[in-house]
Every structure is written in structure tokens, then in C-alpha cells.
Amino acid sequence: MPFHIGWWSFVFPTAAMALSIGAVGDATALMPVKVMGALAAFTLVCVWAMVSTRTMLAALGHRMHDAA
């Protein structure tokens, strides 16, 4: 799938989900919820890394105008 700058719109909801699950895990002290929070945080890091890498590659390749 070709990169588009709109991919950044996936980062915020993923972060909100990860933080919310983590907060619920802390509030309830339920291990399954804490594990889900850790998995959500890992997913967030993966999404952020992928989008930031693709943004950097598009910028270095002078393709940002194509990605808008």
C-alpha cells in the first residue's frame, strides 16, 4: 500500500486505546487486563515506528508532495 501522510491518523486512536487499557489494568489490578495493556502499548510502538519510518523515507525521497 502506498504511503500517505494520513497514516498518522492511526497513531492517536492506538495511543488512546493503549493508555485506556493500561489505566483500567492499573485500576482493577487484573493481570489479563494488564497484559492486554502491554500488548496495546507494543502495538502502539509498532504503528508509530512504521508510520514515522515511512514518513522519513517519503521525506528523504522527496515524495512528501505525492503523499499529501
N, C-alpha and C positions, 0 to 999 in steps of 0.2 A: 504494500500500500504506500503510495507516495506521501511524503511528509507534508503536513500543513500546520501553520502556526496555531491553528485552532486546537491542536492536540493538547495544548496547555490547559484546556478546559477540563481535561480528565484528572489533573493533579489535585485541584481543590476538593472535589467531592470525595476522592480517595483519601485525602488527608482528614477531612471531616469525619469520614467513616472510621478511620483508624483511631483518631483521638476519642471519638464517642465510645467505641467498643472498649478502648483502654480505660476510659473513665468508669464505664459500667463494671468492668472487671475489678477495678480498684474499689469501687463502692460495695460490690457484692462479695468480693474475695472468693469468687467461684473460679476454680482452676480452668475449666473448659472455656470460660469467657476470657480469661487472661491469655490463654493460648490463641484464641481467635483474635484478640487484640494484637498479639505479637505477629501473627500471620498477616493481619491487615497492615501493620507497620512495615513488614517486609515487602508486601505488595506495593505500598506507597513508595518505598525506596526504589524498587524496580521500575515503577512507572516514571518517577521523577528522573532517574538515571537515563532511561530510554529517551524520554522527551528532551531532556537537556542535551544529550549526545546528538540526537537528530537535529536539534536547533543549531548546535555548534557546527555540525557538518554542513548544514544548509548555509550558514553564515560564511564559513570558510570557502565554500564553493560558489559564493556569490549568487545563491539561488533563493535568497530570502524574498525577493520580489515575486518569484514563482510560487512561493509557499503562502502568500497572503491571500 
